[in-house]
C-alpha cells in the first residue's frame, strides 16, 4: 500500500470517528492556523479529473466562517472546528463534511465525505490559499458562447435533454443547465481557447462540465463529471428557441376525477398533520415535495419560506413532505432541522418515513399520483381540497430570467386560486 493510500485511509477513519462524537473540542491554540482569505479547492476523483471551486475564509470575533463561492452565490458554512492541525468542516446541508489537515499556511489536504444513506463516500480533496482563479486561462477565447443551447446528456443507462444558459464576459463564463427535474444551479468557469470548463460545488453535489467549442453554434466532446465517480457525455447546439417539456405535464394524478390527496405524517415534533386538519379548511395549499439532500430543494425552500410569511394572511398554507435517504424519523429530523433553521421555515415539514431510494415511495405516500419523478415537486390544491396543478422541478436563482418567470407564474397561479 502506498503512503498516499495509507494516509488517506487513516484520515478517513479519523474523520468518521471524530464526526461520530457528539462534541468536538474547541479550536486548539496549538498547531498551524487556517489562513484567512481566498482559496481554490479541488475534489480529486479517482479517474484523475478534478472538480474545482472557490471559497473564502473569514474571521468574525473569535470564530472562523467560510463562504463557498459559485458565481453570484455565497453559501455560508459556519460549523468549523480545529483540533491541532486538523480542520473539520460540517456543510450546512446535504449530510456532507470535510476532514482536512493544515499542511502549512498555503495548503490543505484531506477528504470530502458524503453520506448517501446506504453508503458513505470519501473523496480526496486539496485546497490552495490565495488562489482566486477557478481555472487557469492561457489562451484567448476562440468563441463567445453567451445565449441558449439545446444540450443532450448521455449516461450508461439513460439520457437527458437539457437547456444550457450561459453568459460570457471575456474568458469568464457563468450559467447553468436546466433539465425537466430542475437546474444545475450556479455554474462558474472559463472559455480557454476552444475549451469550455465550468463547475459548481454546494456540499451536496460536485459538478464539472468540459467541452470543445467547435464554433459559435456547436459544442462537442463534452464530459459531465458528478461527484466521486459519475460521468456522462454531452453535446450542445446553439438554439435560442430551445425549451424543455412543460413542467406541469410531467407528474399527473392517476385518476383526474379523484383529485384529493389523503396523507398523514408527523412534523419534526412528532405531531401528525393531515389535509383534513381544521387549519387547512377553505385554504389554498401548496405541497412541497423535498429532501434535505437536494440543492434545488434548498433554493425552493428559501423562496417558499419568505413567500409564505408574506402571503399567509391571504389564506395560503404550505406543507413540506420530506423524503430522506433513510426511513428513520430521528435521522430525518437531524437532516431537516438545518433547513428549517437556516431559512426560517414557519410552515410544517413532515417526515414521510419513506426513503427517496424506495422504488415504491409514491405508492406508499401519495398513491393518488402516478409517480414522483423529480425533486422538488410542487402540488397546488384549491380551496375545495382538489389538486389543480403539479409542477415538477424548480427554476432557481441560478437560472436568471427563468427564475423571474417561475416566480411570476407561481404568483399568477396562486392569485387565480385565491379568487375562486
N, C-alpha and C positions, 0 to 999 in steps of 0.2 A: 504494500500500500504506500503510495507517495505521501510526502509530507503534507502536500496541499489537501489531499483527500482526508488524511488522518486529522489534520487540524479542523477541516470543515465538519467532520463527524463529531469531534469533541465539542465544537462550538454549538452544533445543533442540539446535542444532549444538554449542554449547559443552558442554552436558551430555553428549551422546553421545561427544564427543571425550575429555572427562575420564574417563568411566567405561570407555572402551576401554583406558585406560592400566592397567598392572599395579600402579602405585603412584601415590599422590597425596600431595602434601606435607602435613606435619603442620599442625595448627591454626596459622593465622597470628597473629602478635602485633599485626598492624595491622588496621584496619578495624573495623566495628561488631561487637559481640559478640551471640551468641544469648542472649536473655533467659531466665532460669531461672524456671519456674513453669508455670501452666496456659495452654493455648492452645485456640482454636477454629479448626479447619481446614475448608476448603471445596474440594471438587472442582468446578470450574466447567465444566459441559457447554456444548457449542455451542448447545443449544436453550434456554439461559438457566436451566435448572434446576440447583440446587446440591445437592451431597451433603455434608452437614456431618458432622464427627466431632471428638472431643476428644482432645488429647494433652497430656502433661506432660513438660517438660524438667527434668532433674536433673543436678547436677554431683557426681561421685564422684572425689575426689582431683583429678587434672587432666583427667579425661575427662567428656564430656557423653554422657548416655544419654537415651533417650526411651521413654516408655510410651504406646502407643496405647490409648485407653480406649473400650471398648464394653461398657456395662452393668457386669457384675462382672469382665469380662476386663481384664487389664493385659498387653498384648503388648510384650515388651521389644525395643527396637531399639538396638543398640549399635555399629553401623558408621556413624559420623558423622564427617565431616571438614569443616573450614572452610578455605577458600582466599580470603584477603582478605575481601570482603563476600559471598562465596558459600558456601552450605552444601550439602553433598552427603550425602544420607541413603540408605543401602542397606537395604531391608527384608530381614528375616532369611530370608524365603522368597518364592516366587512370582515370581522374576525381575522385581522391581519396585523403583523407586527415585525419589527426588525430587532435583531440582536447583533450589535456591532462592536468592534474593538477599535479604539483610537490608536492608530499606528504612530501618528505624530500629528502636529497641528495642521497638516495639509491632507491627511488621508484617513479614511475609514474603510474597514473591511469587515465582512460578516455575512449574514443571511437575511433574506426576507422570508417569513413564514406565513403561509396562508392556509387557514383551516376550511376545508370544503365539507365538513360534516362527517363524511365517511372516510376521509383521508386528510392527512396534513402534508403539505408540500413545502419543502425548504429549497430556496434557490439562492445561489451565491450573489453577493452584492458588494459594490465598492463605490466610494464617493471621493471626489477631488475638490478641495477647497479653493475658493477664489476663481472658479471656472463658471462663467455665466453662459457660455455657448452650449446649446444642447447638442448641436452637430457642428463639426468643423466645415468651413467653406473655403475652398481654394480655387474654384472656378466660377466665373460669372454665369448667371443663369442663362441657359440657351433659350428658354421659353418662359412665358408667364401663364400660369395655369388658373388664374382667377376665373371664377364662374362655376357653372353647374355641370356635373359629369354623371353619366349613366354608368354605373360600375357593376361588375359581375364577379362575385367571390365563389370559389370552388374549393371545397374540402374533400376529405377522403370519402365521406358518406353523404354529403349534401352540398347544396349550392344556394346562394342568396343574391337577390337583386338589391342594389343599394343606389343611393344618390349621393354623390360627393359634392360638397360645397367648400370652395377654397377662396382665400383672399391672400394675394401675394404682393409684397412690397419689397422690391429688390430681390434679395435671396430668401427673405423670411416669408414663411407660409403659415397661416392659421386656417382652421376649418374643421370639418367633421364629415362623417358618413352617416346618412340617415338610412335606416332599414325598417322593414314592416313592424318590427318589435321594439324600436327605439333607436337612439343615436349613439355614436361613439364618443359623445361629449367633446371636451376641448382638446383638439389635436394641435400640436405646435411643432414646427420644423423648418426645413430649408429646401430650396432647389439648388443643388450643386452641379453646375454644368447641365447635363440632361437627366439628372437623377433626383427624384423626389424622396426625401426622408422626413417622416413625421411620426410623432409618438405622443403617448399620454400615460400617466400613472396616477391613480387616485386611492391606492390601497386595496381596492377590490379587484381591479384589472390593470394589467400592464400591457399596453398595445404599442406595436411598431409597424408602420407601413413603409415599404420601399417600392419604387417602380422606376422604369425607364420611360422618359417622356420622348416619344417618337417625333411629335410635332405639337403644334398648339391645340390639336384636336384629338390626340390619341396617346394613351399610356398603356404600356405592355410590360410583360415580365415582372409583374408585381407579386410581392410576398407580404402576407399579413401574419405577423408573429404575435401570439397572445399568450401571456403567462410563461410558465416554465417550458412548455413543450408544444403547444398547439401551433399549427401553421396552415395557412390557406394560400392559394394563388389568386390573383385578381388582375383584371384588365378594366379599362375605362375609356369611354369616348365622350368628348365634349357635346353636351346636349342641353341647351337652356330650357327645353321643354320636358326634360326627364322628370318623372314623378313615380311615386310608389302607389300600391293599391290603396283604396280608401280604407283608412284605419277603422272606420265604423262597420266595415263589411267582413272583417276577419274573424271575429268572435260572435257567435249567434246563440240565440235560445234554441233549445231542442224543439219546442212547441210554441210558436208565436201566439197561439190562442191562450196559453197559460204563462203569463209574463210576470208571475210573482216569484220572489225568492224566499226560501224558508231555511234559515240557519240560526244557530245559537252557539256562540263561542265565548270564552272568557276574555275579559280585558286583562291587563297586566296585574291588576289587583285581585284577580280571580272571580270577578263579578260577571255573571252570564249576561250577554247582550243579544237582543233579538230585534228584528224589524217590527215585531208586534208590541214592543215596549211603548208606553204612552208618549215618551219623548218624540217618537217618530211619526205620530199620527198627524196626517194632513201636512206633512213636510216634504219638500223636495230633498231627496237623499242621494249622496254620492258615495258609492262603494269603491274604495281604493284597494286594489289587489297588489300587494307589495311583498318584498323580502329585504331584510337588512343587508343581504349580500349584493344587492342590485344598485349600481350607481345611478341609473335613471330613476329608480325609486327615491333615492336621496334628493334628486333635483325636483321630482314631483312633490315630495313631502315638504320641501322648502316652500314651493309655490302654494300648495294647498293650506299649509299652516297659517300663513299670512292672510291668504284669501278668506279662510274660514272666520278668522277674527273680525274681518271687515264686513262679512256678508251674513254671518249667523243671525243677526237681528231681522233679516228679511224672511226667515223661515226656511233655512237650509241647514241640513246636518250632513256630516261626513262620518263614515265608519271605515276604518282600515282593516283589511283581512290579511294577516301575515302568514306566509309560507316560508318557513326557515329550512335550513339544511338538516334539521333534527326535529323529531316529534316531541322532544322533551319540553314541557312548559317552562321549567326552570332555565334551560338554555335559551329558549326563545325570549324570555323576559330579559336575560342578560344581554342578548344581542340587540334587542329592540329598544331598550331603555336609552342608549346614546342618541338614537334618532329623536326620541321624544324630548330629551333634554336639550340637544343642540338646536333643534328647530322650534322649540316651544310649542309642541303639538298639544292642542287642547281638546281634540276630538279623540274618541276611543280607538285604539289599535288592538285588535283581537288576535289571539294566538289560535290558529286553526287546529294545531296539533297534528298537521299532516305535512310531511316533508315535501319540499319542492321537487325532489327527485322521485317521488312516488308516482308511478305511471297512472295511478287511479286518483290523483289529487283532486281532479274536477268532480268525479263521481262521488267522492267521499265528503265533499264540502259544498259544492254548488251543482248538484245533479241536474238542475234546470238548464244549464249551459252546455253546449256541445263540447267545448274544450277551452281551457285556459292555455293560450299558446304564447303569450308574452307577458313580461313584467316590466313596467306596471301595466295593468289593465284597469280601466275606469268604467264603472257601470252607473248610469244615470236613471234614477227612479222618480216617477212623478208623485203628486200628492195622493193619488189613489193607491200607491204601492206597486205600480206597474213599471216594468223595465222598459225604458223608451230608447235608450242608446247604449251601446257597448263600444268603448274606444280602446283599441289595442295599441300599446306603445305610447311614447311621450316625446315630443319635440322639445328638448330642454334648452336652457340658455346658451349652450354651446352651439346651437343651430342658427343663431342670429335672427333673421327675419322670420324664420319658421316658428320660432318661439313666440314672437309677437302675433303671428297668425293663429297659433294654437290658443293663446290666451283670449283673443277676440272671439274665436269660435266657441270656446268654453263658456265665456260670459254670455254670448248670444243664446246658447242653448239653455243655460240656467234662467236667463231672463224670460225666455218663452215658456218654460215650465212653471215659473212662478206666476205668470199671468193667467194660467189656465184655472 
